[in-house]
Amino acid sequence: MTNSAFLSLDNVTKRYQNQDVLREFDLTINDGEFFTILGPSGCGKTTILRLIAGFEKPDEGQVVLDGQDIAHLSAEHRPTNTVFQSYALFPHMTVFDNVAFGLKMSGVKKSEIKQRVEDALAVVQLHGFEQRLPHQLSGGQKQRVAIARAIVNRPKVLLLDESLSALDHKLRQKMQNELKRIQRQLNITFIYVTHDQEEALTMSDRVLVINNGQPQQVGTPREIYESPVNLFVARFIGESNVFKARITERLEDFQYMAEIHGIEWKIFADHKFDIDDMVHVILRPEDLRVMYIEDAPQESGFLGQVIERNYTGKTLDSVIKLDNGHTLVASEFFNEDDPDFDYKINQKVWVNWVHGWEHVIKADELKK
Amino acid sequence: MKIFKPLFILSVFVYLYLPMLVLITNSFNQSKYGHKWAGFSWKWYEKLWNNTGLMDAFVNSLTIAVLTAFIATLLGTLMALAIHRYKFRLKSTTSSMLFILMMSPDIVLAITFLIIFIALGIQLGFWSLLIAHITFCLPFVVITVYAQLKGFDNNILEAAQDLGASEGKIFRVIILPMILPAVLSGWLLSFTLSLDDVIISSFVTGPGFEILPIRVFSMVKVGVSPEVNALATILLVISLSAIAVISLLIKRKQ
């Protein structure tokens, strides 16, 4: 992966019926990276993809691909290809003809078409399916044909619109790994659009989190998960327990005392805060520690009671209602020494967390 | 109880097809009267062939039906495509008007056509008949083709565009092959509707241009001639062949 801007949206505005879907939107994608646009439905992520593919034209701004402004080029003239969520295979054509379609349209020689179609089908591991019709294929196979049909044209950018969401869970995980392998193998820039945060974290080199047409955060999956810049990102990516806190004392650089629900905690932060600043302390379910009352004689954290417990196989997820009214979600891995570990509903527990694992953001950082 | 099911099915088939079977048999019956079998004969077919009035009406009917089917299918397909693919003013009005046309009783349409043709000074005959037939067949074609178009994933067209196909190419290699079964059914439907229409035809055709249903209708007023049986048998064969050819074409496409 080279770190040069390869595709960029500069100051792009797109309106539908006088409503701004995107306003002065900027985005930079590097050559050869697996880039994911992640957001809830209706956030504008598909619009971004369609602007890059050429199905939509921006009302203002530029779309620059490899140094060339393509904003007003129509889809059939762009060096991009799309894999649609619904596969969109041509139902009356065989797998071979589906995959060969783009090559035929650009006038590639017959002998070369045959070779390239075979190669593309080999990449998606569908050798020997050339003469099948789409309705004779399973969902996963259709998905592979759709991918082969796009990559056979050697596009500069491959666009994937929620491409795996129609598959069942097992198959989806398999295809996620396949996509990563194909992307490495072909070294093409992939832009993937999804509302599934797990998918985004699993596959991407970088992720853009977007909401209401506004970019929230761009970063590696790890940055997005561990250091969300605002509450929206924190809540959208994985589960989060969020406490409102007030800085009461500065211990040293990036170490403070903060008051949460009447208890003073020592917190670590990577920002500078002043006394009396309001902050959000974000804790992932796996950061929390839950203790039986009898195991912790003196006061150690918040007091609460277990109101729900869910066995997930790998973890025990419990919902805990604190005496101060706050509801938390804790996720604990099973311990080899204590395989039967479990809670009873309404059991009283102490809740605290591993110090230093909290993530602190300013309270007014939630972008609208 | 096991015998009940096949028996039931058999009785349904007898109910549906016995009249036709009687008709076909009688067309080969030596006897003039249908209730007695007097031996096999081609005589009614010969008589039919020599009955120039009836044969002329037959040819006229086929001409009108084929022309109607082609023109209505062409116009109807284009109309369905327009309604499906493009946004234009009065789009919903256009499609609901087609429905009105389809739902109107034949007699109302017949009178409407007659008034219009007289008002415009169009002579009743071949052209008035053709125009009327195209008009009442059109909505059936539009609805058949439109239903097929609506069943498509719109992304298919975008996928074709994405892969470098121009608008014309998309139409020829994607849309047309995909709607072909519906277009063929539309053709067949128009052909059949036109061939057996009596009510509208009897209002809008003139003495100079007689078509089969009307001719037969006036013949049977004075008793069913076995020639009519022969003619009906031929018509049945034509219709069945048309259906067979079209379903074969559709099957091959899929």
Interface residues (C-beta under 8 A of the other chain):
Chain A: A53 G54 F55 S74 A75 E76 H77 T80 N81 T82 F84 Q85 S86 A88 L89 F90 P91 H92 F101 G102 M105 S106 R149 N153
Chain B: D153 N155 I156 E158 A159 A160 Q161 D162 L163 G164 A165 S166 K169 I174 P177 M178 K253 Q254
